[in-house]
Amino acid sequence: MAKPLSFVRAGTLAGYVDLARTLQLDAFALLKSVGLHRFDLSDVDTLIPASAVSELLERSADAADIEDFGLRLAVIRSLAHIGPVGLLVREEPTVGDAIRAAERYLHRYSDAMEFRLEEHADLAMLRVQFLATTRGDTRQATELLVGTVHRVINALAGSAWAAESISFSHPAPSSRTIHNTFFRTRTLFDNVFNGFIMRRADLIVPIRTAEMAMPRYMKQFVEEVVAHPTVTIDATVRQLIFSLLPSGRCTSEAVASHLGVDRKTVNRRLAVRGVTFSEILNDVRIELARRHIRTGHRSLTETAQLLGFSGLATFSRWFRTEFGTSATCWRRSEIGRDDGIKPQRSKPAGLPRRVADSRRRPRAAR
């Protein structure tokens, strides 16, 4: 049985495509080579395999023949790129309180990273570790993670802040990199940990945004989202289906394997929630079909592949069954609605067939 995957937010790769293009790389081909699709990056809160992210960064660095690809990606990072955790830490009174808040929540938000603060007499050590199991090096993912934390602390403490030193456990780069200009302090390699050595005085620096207090009820909601990002088995399965569909290997067995259980266990837990794997799979396909076809930015053949169908004919039969019309006609109807043209069909436009039919039934028949 495969080891359960660790996941990170797709926001981890924010800016990846643009950076790859500036380095003359084929970003979409590299994404595909590690089992990701460009549409995986369209929603920053989508969960994607951490091992795929690490492998993508390593392959990109090799293809560009640079040793600081991950750090270059960290250049654009801000509080917004760390999701709900960013909303929480900016409300803390001091930098130290913000780091401790992040330490409390990050290990629950993703098991692919470790974040731990150790305080000593005059110094503090902030350990930042990428933990996902990979088949290769994690240099780029580690530097992206450490670089992101550095940018976040800069946002909280002020752009003039710099750590006493930066530490990496991997070897020093063999060519010129941006480490010195990015961190503006000593960067140590072949060290015993990844992270920061800070002055304890840095921990009591007040956060400039703390006075912009988040309403208490909103803060409680965000804390709940961070502490329990995936609460139900059906939500977990749904997220995995989104990730696995483009690969063409989205089966109940594959999902169970990624969860570290067998297929019967998944089905049994879903039954408790009153849903089946097939129903979730179909609902995800309906959502993706409406999203991809309505935009008109890609061919139906490509859409069929993204939805995990073996070919266009299979997809077309499924689409007609669910929507009561062909994908081409449905797209034309949606475009007409956007342009203010009344659709010709009497069925409610944009609804799958089974939903539209249910709305026409008499109440007693439901």
C-alpha positions as CSV (number, residue, x, y, z in Angstrom):
1,M,0.0,0.0,0.0
2,A,1.3,3.4,-0.9
3,K,2.3,5.8,1.8
4,P,-0.3,8.6,2.3
5,L,0.5,11.8,0.4
6,S,1.4,15.1,2.1
7,F,-0.4,18.0,0.5
8,V,0.3,21.8,0.3
9,R,-1.8,24.6,-1.1
10,A,-1.5,25.4,-4.8
11,G,-0.6,28.9,-3.7
12,T,2.8,27.5,-2.8
13,L,3.5,27.7,-6.6
14,A,2.2,31.2,-7.1
15,G,4.2,32.9,-9.7
16,Y,5.8,29.7,-10.9
17,V,4.6,29.9,-14.6
18,D,5.8,33.5,-14.9
19,L,9.2,32.7,-13.4
20,A,9.6,29.7,-15.6
21,R,8.8,31.7,-18.7
22,T,11.4,34.4,-17.8
23,L,14.0,31.6,-17.7
24,Q,12.8,30.3,-21.1
25,L,11.3,27.1,-19.6
26,D,8.2,25.2,-20.8
27,A,6.2,25.6,-17.5
28,F,3.3,23.4,-18.6
29,A,5.5,20.6,-19.8
30,L,7.4,20.6,-16.5
31,L,4.1,20.6,-14.6
32,K,2.9,17.6,-16.6
33,S,6.2,15.8,-16.0
34,V,5.4,15.6,-12.3
35,G,1.7,14.7,-12.6
36,L,0.4,18.3,-12.2
37,H,-1.7,20.3,-14.7
38,R,-1.7,24.0,-15.2
39,F,-5.3,24.1,-14.0
40,D,-4.2,22.8,-10.6
41,L,-2.7,26.2,-10.0
42,S,-5.9,28.1,-10.9
43,D,-7.2,28.0,-7.3
44,V,-4.6,28.8,-4.6
45,D,-6.4,26.9,-2.0
46,T,-6.5,23.6,-4.0
47,L,-4.4,20.9,-2.3
48,I,-1.7,19.4,-4.4
49,P,0.9,16.7,-3.6
50,A,3.9,18.2,-1.8
51,S,6.2,15.7,-3.4
52,A,5.2,16.8,-6.8
53,V,5.9,20.4,-5.9
54,S,9.4,19.5,-4.7
55,E,10.1,17.5,-7.8
56,L,8.8,20.3,-10.0
57,L,11.1,22.9,-8.4
58,E,14.1,20.6,-8.7
59,R,13.5,19.8,-12.4
60,S,12.9,23.5,-13.1
61,A,16.2,24.4,-11.5
62,D,18.0,21.8,-13.5
63,A,16.4,22.8,-16.7
64,A,17.3,26.5,-16.1
65,D,20.7,25.6,-14.9
66,I,20.4,27.7,-11.8
67,E,20.7,26.8,-8.1
68,D,18.3,29.3,-6.6
69,F,15.1,28.7,-8.4
70,G,13.1,28.2,-5.2
71,L,14.5,31.3,-3.7
72,R,13.7,33.3,-6.8
73,L,10.1,32.1,-6.5
74,A,10.1,33.4,-2.9
75,V,10.9,37.0,-4.0
76,I,7.2,37.8,-4.7
77,R,5.9,36.2,-1.5
78,S,3.8,38.1,1.0
79,L,1.3,37.4,3.8
80,A,-1.4,36.8,1.2
81,H,0.5,33.8,-0.1
82,I,0.3,31.8,3.1
83,G,-3.5,31.7,3.1
84,P,-5.6,31.8,6.3
85,V,-2.5,31.6,8.4
86,G,-1.5,35.0,7.1
87,L,-4.8,36.5,8.4
88,L,-4.1,35.1,11.8
89,V,-0.5,36.0,12.3
90,R,-0.9,39.7,11.3
91,E,-3.3,40.2,14.2
92,E,-0.8,39.2,16.8
93,P,0.8,42.0,18.8
94,T,4.5,41.1,18.2
95,V,6.7,39.2,15.8
96,G,7.3,36.5,18.5
97,D,3.6,36.1,19.0
98,A,3.0,35.8,15.3
99,I,5.7,33.1,15.0
100,R,4.2,31.1,17.9
101,A,0.7,31.4,16.3
102,A,2.1,30.1,13.0
103,E,3.8,27.3,14.9
104,R,0.5,26.2,16.5
105,Y,-1.4,26.1,13.2
106,L,1.0,25.2,10.4
107,H,1.5,21.6,11.4
108,R,-2.3,21.1,11.3
109,Y,-2.7,23.0,8.1
110,S,-0.1,20.8,6.2
111,D,2.0,17.9,7.4
112,A,4.6,18.7,4.7
113,M,6.4,21.3,6.8
114,E,7.7,21.8,10.3
115,F,7.9,25.2,11.9
116,R,9.4,25.5,15.4
117,L,10.8,28.4,17.5
118,E,13.4,27.7,20.2
119,E,14.3,30.6,22.5
120,H,17.7,30.9,24.3
121,A,19.4,33.6,26.3
122,D,20.0,36.3,23.7
123,L,19.1,34.4,20.5
124,A,16.2,32.5,19.1
125,M,16.3,29.6,16.5
126,L,13.5,29.3,14.1
127,R,13.5,25.9,12.4
128,V,11.8,25.6,9.0
129,Q,11.8,22.2,7.5
130,F,10.2,20.6,4.4
131,L,9.0,17.2,5.4
132,A,7.3,15.6,2.4
133,T,8.7,12.3,1.3
134,T,10.3,12.6,-2.1
135,R,12.5,10.5,-4.4
136,G,15.1,13.3,-4.8
137,D,16.6,16.5,-3.4
138,T,14.5,19.0,-1.6
139,R,16.9,21.9,-1.9
140,Q,14.6,24.2,-3.9
141,A,11.5,23.4,-1.8
142,T,13.4,24.1,1.3
143,E,14.8,27.4,0.0
144,L,11.3,28.5,-1.2
145,L,9.9,27.7,2.3
146,V,12.7,29.5,4.2
147,G,12.5,32.4,1.7
148,T,8.7,32.7,2.2
149,V,9.1,32.8,6.0
150,H,11.7,35.5,5.6
151,R,9.3,37.6,3.4
152,V,6.5,37.1,5.9
153,I,8.6,38.3,8.9
154,N,9.7,41.3,6.7
155,A,6.0,42.1,6.2
156,L,5.3,41.9,9.9
157,A,8.5,43.6,11.4
158,G,9.3,46.0,8.5
159,S,11.4,45.7,5.4
160,A,14.6,46.7,7.4
161,W,14.5,43.5,9.4
162,A,17.2,40.9,8.8
163,A,18.0,37.7,10.7
164,E,21.3,37.3,12.5
165,S,22.0,34.5,10.1
166,I,20.3,32.0,7.7
167,S,21.0,28.3,7.9
168,F,20.7,25.6,5.3
169,S,21.6,21.9,5.7
170,H,22.4,21.4,2.0
171,P,25.7,22.4,0.4
172,A,26.6,25.9,-0.8
173,P,25.8,26.7,-4.4
174,S,28.6,26.3,-6.9
175,S,27.6,29.4,-8.9
176,R,26.4,33.0,-8.3
177,T,23.0,33.2,-6.6
178,I,20.7,35.7,-5.0
179,H,21.1,34.5,-1.5
180,N,23.1,37.5,-0.2
181,T,20.9,40.1,-1.8
182,F,17.7,38.3,-0.7
183,F,18.5,37.7,2.9
184,R,20.8,40.6,3.5
185,T,22.7,38.7,6.2
186,R,25.1,35.7,6.5
187,T,23.9,32.6,4.8
188,L,25.4,29.4,6.2
189,F,25.4,26.1,4.3
190,D,26.1,22.5,5.3
191,N,24.7,23.5,8.7
192,V,22.7,21.3,11.1
193,F,19.3,22.8,10.4
194,N,17.2,24.9,8.0
195,G,16.0,28.2,9.2
196,F,16.9,31.4,11.1
197,I,19.1,32.6,13.9
198,M,17.3,35.7,15.3
199,R,17.9,38.1,18.1
200,R,15.5,37.7,21.0
201,A,14.8,41.4,20.7
202,D,13.4,40.7,17.3
203,L,10.6,38.7,18.9
204,I,9.2,41.7,20.8
205,V,9.0,44.0,17.7
206,P,5.4,45.2,17.4
207,I,3.5,44.3,14.3
208,R,2.4,47.3,12.3
209,T,-0.9,45.7,11.1
210,A,-2.0,44.4,14.5
211,E,-4.1,47.5,15.1
212,M,-6.3,46.5,12.1
213,A,-8.1,44.1,14.3
214,M,-10.0,41.3,12.7
215,P,-13.6,41.0,14.1
216,R,-13.7,38.3,16.8
217,Y,-16.2,36.1,15.0
218,M,-14.1,36.2,11.8
219,K,-11.0,35.3,13.7
220,Q,-12.7,32.3,15.2
221,F,-13.9,31.2,11.8
222,V,-10.4,31.5,10.3
223,E,-8.9,29.6,13.2
224,E,-11.3,26.8,12.6
225,V,-10.4,26.7,8.9
226,V,-6.7,26.5,9.7
227,A,-7.0,24.0,12.5
228,H,-9.3,21.7,10.5
229,P,-8.7,22.3,6.8
230,T,-10.2,18.9,5.8
231,V,-12.9,17.9,8.2
232,T,-14.9,15.2,6.4
233,I,-14.0,12.2,4.4
234,D,-16.1,13.3,1.4
235,A,-14.3,16.6,1.3
236,T,-11.0,14.8,1.3
237,V,-12.0,12.4,-1.4
238,R,-13.4,15.3,-3.5
239,Q,-10.0,17.1,-3.2
240,L,-8.1,14.0,-4.3
241,I,-10.4,13.5,-7.2
242,F,-9.7,17.1,-8.4
243,S,-6.0,16.3,-8.2
244,L,-6.1,12.9,-9.8
245,L,-8.6,13.4,-12.6
246,P,-6.2,14.8,-15.2
247,S,-3.8,11.9,-14.8
248,G,-6.5,9.4,-16.0
249,R,-5.9,7.3,-12.9
250,C,-8.7,8.6,-10.7
251,T,-10.2,5.4,-9.3
252,S,-11.5,4.5,-5.9
253,E,-8.5,2.3,-5.4
254,A,-6.1,5.1,-6.2
255,V,-7.8,7.5,-3.8
256,A,-7.8,4.9,-1.1
257,S,-4.1,4.3,-1.7
258,H,-3.3,8.0,-1.3
259,L,-5.3,8.0,2.0
260,G,-3.4,4.9,3.3
261,V,-6.5,2.7,3.6
262,D,-8.2,0.2,1.3
263,R,-11.1,0.8,-1.0
264,K,-13.7,-0.8,1.2
265,T,-12.8,1.5,4.1
266,V,-13.2,4.6,1.9
267,N,-16.6,3.4,0.7
268,R,-17.7,2.6,4.2
269,R,-16.8,6.0,5.5
270,L,-18.4,7.7,2.6
271,A,-21.6,5.7,3.2
272,V,-21.7,7.2,6.7
273,R,-21.8,10.6,5.0
274,G,-24.6,9.5,2.7
275,V,-22.6,9.6,-0.5
276,T,-20.7,7.3,-2.8
277,F,-17.4,7.6,-4.6
278,S,-19.1,7.6,-8.0
279,E,-21.4,10.4,-7.0
280,I,-18.5,12.6,-5.8
281,L,-16.6,11.8,-9.0
282,N,-19.6,12.7,-11.2
283,D,-20.2,15.9,-9.3
284,V,-16.6,17.0,-9.7
285,R,-16.8,16.2,-13.4
286,I,-19.9,18.3,-13.7
287,E,-18.3,21.2,-11.9
288,L,-15.1,21.0,-14.1
289,A,-17.1,20.6,-17.3
290,R,-19.1,23.7,-16.7
291,R,-15.9,25.7,-15.7
292,H,-13.8,24.5,-18.7
293,I,-16.3,24.4,-21.5
294,R,-18.0,27.7,-20.6
295,T,-14.7,29.7,-20.9
296,G,-14.0,28.3,-24.4
297,H,-10.3,28.6,-23.8
298,R,-9.6,24.9,-24.6
299,S,-10.7,22.2,-26.9
300,L,-13.3,19.5,-26.0
301,T,-10.6,16.9,-26.4
302,E,-8.4,18.6,-23.8
303,T,-11.4,19.0,-21.6
304,A,-12.2,15.3,-21.9
305,Q,-8.6,14.6,-20.7
306,L,-8.9,17.0,-17.8
307,L,-12.1,15.2,-16.7
308,G,-10.3,11.8,-16.8
309,F,-12.1,10.3,-19.8
310,S,-10.3,7.9,-22.1
311,G,-11.4,9.8,-25.2
312,L,-13.7,12.5,-26.7
313,A,-16.4,10.0,-27.6
314,T,-16.8,8.7,-24.0
315,F,-16.8,12.3,-22.7
316,S,-19.4,13.3,-25.3
317,R,-21.8,10.5,-24.3
318,W,-21.4,11.4,-20.6
319,F,-22.0,15.1,-21.2
320,R,-25.2,14.5,-23.2
321,T,-26.5,12.2,-20.4
322,E,-25.8,14.8,-17.7
323,F,-26.7,18.0,-19.5
324,G,-29.2,16.8,-22.1
325,T,-27.4,18.4,-25.0
326,S,-24.0,18.3,-26.7
327,A,-21.0,20.2,-25.2
328,T,-20.9,22.5,-28.3
329,C,-24.6,23.4,-28.0
330,W,-24.3,23.9,-24.3
331,R,-21.4,26.3,-24.7
332,R,-23.2,28.3,-27.4
333,S,-26.2,28.6,-25.1
334,E,-24.0,29.8,-22.2
335,I,-22.4,32.4,-24.5
336,G,-25.8,33.5,-25.6
337,R,-26.9,34.0,-22.0
338,D,-23.8,36.2,-21.3
339,D,-24.7,38.3,-24.4
340,G,-28.3,38.7,-23.3
341,I,-29.7,36.3,-25.9
342,K,-32.5,34.2,-24.7
343,P,-31.7,30.4,-25.0
344,Q,-33.9,28.4,-27.3
345,R,-34.2,25.4,-24.9
346,S,-36.9,25.4,-22.3
347,K,-34.7,23.5,-19.8
348,P,-32.9,25.8,-17.3
349,A,-29.6,26.6,-19.0
350,G,-26.4,25.6,-17.3
351,L,-27.9,22.9,-15.2
352,P,-27.1,19.2,-15.5
353,R,-30.1,17.2,-16.9
354,R,-30.9,15.4,-13.7
355,V,-31.0,18.6,-11.7
356,A,-33.2,20.4,-14.3
357,D,-35.6,17.4,-14.5
358,S,-36.0,17.3,-10.8
359,R,-37.0,20.9,-10.7
360,R,-39.9,20.1,-13.1
361,R,-41.3,17.3,-11.0
362,P,-44.5,17.9,-8.9
363,R,-43.7,18.3,-5.2
364,A,-45.5,15.1,-4.3
365,A,-43.3,13.1,-6.6
366,R,-40.1,14.2,-5.0
